[in-house]
Amino acid sequence: MTDIVFIEGLRLDALIGVHDRERLAPQPLLLDIRMRFDNRAAAGSDALADALDYEAVSLRLADYVARTDFALVETLAEGCAALILDEFGARGVRLKLSKPEALANAAAVGVEIERGRFAA
């Protein structure tokens, strides 16, 4: 199975960072998410109940991220990936978490992780 449900450029604000200046206010994060999910049931039924609901995923991630105050993007990325796997039944997730305002001379910094049984 190679079905992928994706969310690109999900913008969420988070209090995250190790430097004092990063702890003063939430900063924007961008998430690109690829979720491995068998879409055959949804394609056959044309019912949202059989699909991996990307709107529900994005809303749940927004709530989760707003409630965290991790120092490291690595920790937040792990939590987001676990949430998708545990709560939405994805078989695998590839998640790229970017901090676009972290460095003045870079477009973004961050991490990209893969968890679960993911086939590219």
ChimeraX attribute file (.defattr): number of C-alpha atoms within 10 A of each C-alpha:
attribute: neighborCount
match mode: 1-to-1
recipient: residues
	/A:1	10
	/A:2	11
	/A:3	14
	/A:4	20
	/A:5	18
	/A:6	15
	/A:7	16
	/A:8	12
	/A:9	13
	/A:10	15
	/A:11	15
	/A:12	17
	/A:13	15
	/A:14	23
	/A:15	19
	/A:16	24
	/A:17	19
	/A:18	11
	/A:19	9
	/A:20	7
	/A:21	8
	/A:22	15
	/A:23	16
	/A:24	11
	/A:25	10
	/A:26	15
	/A:27	17
	/A:28	16
	/A:29	24
	/A:30	18
	/A:31	23
	/A:32	16
	/A:33	26
	/A:34	21
	/A:35	27
	/A:36	25
	/A:37	20
	/A:38	19
	/A:39	16
	/A:40	13
	/A:41	13
	/A:42	14
	/A:43	12
	/A:44	9
	/A:45	11
	/A:46	11
	/A:47	10
	/A:48	11
	/A:49	10
	/A:50	15
	/A:51	19
	/A:52	22
	/A:53	12
	/A:54	15
	/A:55	10
	/A:56	11
	/A:57	17
	/A:58	18
	/A:59	11
	/A:60	16
	/A:61	20
	/A:62	17
	/A:63	12
	/A:64	15
	/A:65	21
	/A:66	14
	/A:67	11
	/A:68	13
	/A:69	14
	/A:70	16
	/A:71	15
	/A:72	13
	/A:73	20
	/A:74	14
	/A:75	11
	/A:76	20
	/A:77	23
	/A:78	15
	/A:79	15
	/A:80	22
	/A:81	23
	/A:82	17
	/A:83	17
	/A:84	22
	/A:85	17
	/A:86	11
	/A:87	10
	/A:88	17
	/A:89	15
	/A:90	23
	/A:91	17
	/A:92	21
	/A:93	26
	/A:94	20
	/A:95	23
	/A:96	19
	/A:97	25
	/A:98	22
	/A:99	22
	/A:100	16
	/A:101	14
	/A:102	17
	/A:103	10
	/A:104	8
	/A:105	7
	/A:106	10
	/A:107	11
	/A:108	15
	/A:109	14
	/A:110	17
	/A:111	15
	/A:112	16
	/A:113	14
	/A:114	18
	/A:115	16
	/A:116	15
	/A:117	11
	/A:118	18
	/A:119	13
	/A:120	9
